[in-house]
Amino acid sequence: MIKVVVCGALGRMGGTVGRLVNEAPDMELVGGIDLRGGTFFGVEVTEASGIHTLLSTVKPDILIDFTAPGASVNHVRAAAECGTAVIVGTTGFTPEQRNEMKTAIEGRIPAVISSNFSIGVNIFWKLLREAARMLPEYDVEVIEAHHRYKKDAPSGTAKTILDILDHELGAREKKYGREGMMERGREIGVHVIRGGDIVGDHAVLFSGNFETIQLSHRAYDRTVFAHGALKAARWVPGKKPGIYGMTDVLSLG
């Protein structure tokens, strides 16, 4: 039985993860972490300041975190000190915050960190690599849309898309939206939409003369991210300390 603690337990994503863990026959939900205390699915939710005490007491195998960058860094540091493996789906980290997590993790615990835990998105990224290699002369545009409460822009998934394109096409200037008179060059256009309850839409357009190829992924429910996080939680126990991605979990490398 895999013992799991969920961070952001009283939030939308944390609640979704907690429900799936609670329903999983091979997992046990043993606690939650949030800014305030409470309960979810019959277990106690501890205030974030008490994370060390909770982890030392319940001794979970896995801590799953979909919260905010600053909070995630603190949660990862605490988990590493307590020897608890981590699954991190938070986005919007600064390079400094990523380095903090790397320092805390290396040599101590295994961790799966990804900007998107959807299985479909990870396959989408693989297809994107192949398309970029075959279409180096095409104009490229990236479009992403999320709900009105998402703060980081572009999304972590879109940033991963841009990293893939830079790796395959060479670094190109990024134009974040366009306004006024300007001629199209070799840049990559990036367009961000925020509104309503959009779960997550991402599209990449490769446009040449007389044709356009579009690769896209649309998430209809955040459960797809939670399912991916649980898949990672089942994969990571017993792995050597270090940082892994969903490409490792899904053997897409």
C-alpha positions, -999 to +999 in steps of 0.1 A: +000+000+000+014+034-010+009+060+017+002+095+002+001+130+016-015+157-007-004+194-006-030+220-014-055+195-001-084+220+002-079+234-033-094+222-066-065+202-078-056+189-043-092+178-038-091+159-072-059+142-063-071+133-029-103+118-042-084+095-066-059+085-040-088+077-016-105+056-042-073+037-053-071+002-040-033+003-038-030+037-021-038+051+013-045+088+019-028+096+052-028+134+053-031+167+037-013+200+038-029+235+032-027+271+043-054+263+069-063+231+087-094+210+081-103+176+069-108+159+035-119+124+027-118+115+063-082+125+070-067+155+087-054+185+068-025+201+086-014+238+082+017+241+061+038+252+090+033+218+105+045+198+075+076+184+092+056+171+121+030+155+098+056+138+076+076+125+106+044+112+122+026+095+093+057+086+074+042+087+039+058+071+008+048+100-015+040+137-012+020+151-041+022+188-047+001+210-070+002+243-052+022+275-058+060+279-065+071+293-031+050+268-012+062+239-034+098+247-027+091+246+011+072+213+008+099+197-013+126+207+011+106+193+041+099+161+022+136+157+013+146+162+050+120+135+060+130+110+032+096+113+014+095+110-024+077+138-042+055+144-072+054+181-082+030+195-108+033+231-097+043+256-125+057+291-126+090+284-108+119+308-112+153+294-121+164+300-085+135+281-071+142+251-094+178+251-081+166+251-045+145+221-052+173+204-071+197+210-042+171+196-017+163+165-038+197+153-052+212+124-032+182+122-008+149+113-025+135+105-059+112+131-074+090+134-105+086+170-116+066+180-147+049+210-160+021+187-171+011+153-158-014+145-185-004+114-204-019+130-236+002+161-232+034+141-229+026+123-261+017+156-277+052+169-267+068+139-284+048+144-316+058+181-315+095+172-315+091+151-346+070+178-363+095+205-356+124+184-369+105+180-402+092+215-406+122+238-399+112+264-425+075+268-414+063+298-393+054+287-358+027+300-335+019+288-299-016+294-284-026+284-248-058+290-228-066+284-191-092+294-165-093+329-152-076+320-119-043+308-134-016+333-125+015+322-144+016+331-181+025+315-204+016+283-188+043+258-177+031+235-205+035+263-230+070+270-217+079+234-222+065+236-258+088+266-264+118+247-249+111+218-273+109+242-303+141+260-293+159+226-290+147+214-324+146+246-344+173+267-327+166+296-304+141+321-320+128+354-307+094+351-290+067+376-297+041+376-269+011+388-288+012+414-316+001+449-319+006+476-345+025+475-378+051+447-379+064+423-404+065+386-397+100+373-393+115+341-379+100+346-345+076+323-326+044+340-318+030+332-283-006+339-274-022+335-239-059+334-232-073+335-196-111+331-190-139+313-174-132+277-164-110+265-193-090+236-179-061+237-204-058+241-241-026+241-260-019+244-298+011+248-320+006+259-356+032+252-383+023+274-413+038+273-447+027+285-481-008+270-489-010+248-458-010+248-420-004+219-397-019+222-362-010+200-332-032+205-302-043+191-269-074+200-249-080+189-213-117+187-204-112+180-167-083+183-143-087+147-134-063+139-163-035+156-144-044+138-112-044+104-130-009+112-143+003+122-109-009+089-095+008+070-123+040+088-113+034+080-076+032+043-084+063+045-105+087+064-083+090+042-052+124+025-051+139+047-077+174+062-071+175+098-057+172+124-084+148+143-105+127+125-131+101+136-156+069+121-171+090+109-201+107+085-176+074+074-161+059+068-195+091+054-211+089+080-239+126+089-239 
